[in-house]
Amino acid sequence: MTELNTVKPDESGKLTLSNADRQKVWWRSTFLQGSWNYERMQNLGWAYSLIPAIKKLYTKKEDQAAALERHLEFFNTHPYVAAPIIGVTLALEEEKANGAAIDDAAIQGVKIGMMGPLAGIGDPVFWFTVRPILGALGASLALTGNIIGPLIFFLAWNAIRMAFLWYTQELGYKAGSEITKDMSGGILQDITKGASILGMFILAVLVERWVSIKFVFNVSSVKLDDKAYIHWDKLSSGYKGIQEAFAQVGQGLSQTPEKVTTFQQNLDSLIPGLMGLLLTFACMWLLKKKVSPITIIIALFVVGVLAHVAGLM
């Protein structure tokens, strides 16, 4: 039988994560993307990172299981900027283990509120700035046959990466400790509320950018007046005909003898992105009804294929 960790409070009797405890979490966080799934993204790597802290703060197996369960919820952000979120979470878990009135929703709300905005910072800083610069430096040396080129890239990249993970985790841990000092003042509640609002804004941006539904069937076809469209057979040959066509398009003439209006054009003229928003609301409703995300994904795939075969999308 595995023995539970013996927790040693500090002199004040408060449970505290030591520097060594936080270093264990820091090391494990480098494997945040070691396991992915379509339902909760990086949640397994996130929970794996926090196990040393959970074992240190909670002595009872049921408390450890409850802590692990709340950290198996959805999580997804840039793997490096997850570090400050981990730091804040460590501080919140530390206070919760010491009896502070911090519920699971508050911890999850702070995580969700931080992961969206920080994800937008990670890509341009690391993928589009630091790594290309180091890669260009290493490649320039490697082209001359110098073995130092790839070594510089490998060592410098990992040194920057690991240092960033550690110091931002510590920054988040200290900031989280300051937040939890004034529980009666409602700071945590305000942050949770603000994080939830910010999360909704991020969700709205993602919906507009990534959720796309395009209907292709027509709702009307009207034959145009003889002078309202381009007569391609009457254009001059060669480049002069091309010039005439461009001129007539500039005058507002249609390229076809019929004006075809699609269902999608009518939707876009009323409320652009309406169907994507409705689909998002439908998925949220299904998730609220405890429908599995995998089931929703398969259903969307099947409906999309059938709609395409039927000529609707």
C-alpha angles and dihedrals in degrees: 000000000000113000119231117243115263108236117217114201119210123251092281090055092249122134108242133182108234125220089258091053092052091047090056089054090046092053093047091049089068086072094053091123095043090108128029134180134179093235104055103003111207097006095114093052090045093052091045090055093054098047095097091053093045092052091048097048101040124050100180118080093224090054091048090049092049092050092048091048094054090051093052089072121110116302130166132156141121105308095235100045088053086082098080089046089053089050093053090045091052090054092049092048090048092054092044090053088053092056103268116152096250115140128201093255091058093053093046091045093055091048094050093043093053102039096064101053093038091052088062090056098048099062099053094041100046109018098036103031119019099036096045091049093050091042092052091049093049093044093051090055093042091054089062090053094256113148089204089075099075091034091056091050094047097044098039094046094051093043091054092043096049094043091050092050093051101043095043090048089053090046090053092046093053092044090049090051091054091049094054094049092078103045092144091055091061096239093139091047091051092048092048091050092046091047091052092050091047089048090055091052090051090049091052091052092049092049092053092047104039109024109079129169118177122186114203105186120107126240099189142010119194124186110232128225115270091252096046099075140047117266099214094186091060097053121108118260124256126009092337090064089051090051091049091050092052091048092051092047087053089053090057100257117152120243092222132047091237132057108224119195119197127206089242092057090054091050093048091050090055106037118347112220094016096133092048090053092048090050090052091051090049091053091047090051091050091049089051088054088056095251110159115254088225089058090050092050092050091046092051090049093051094045091047093052093046092047091051093049089049091052095245099114 
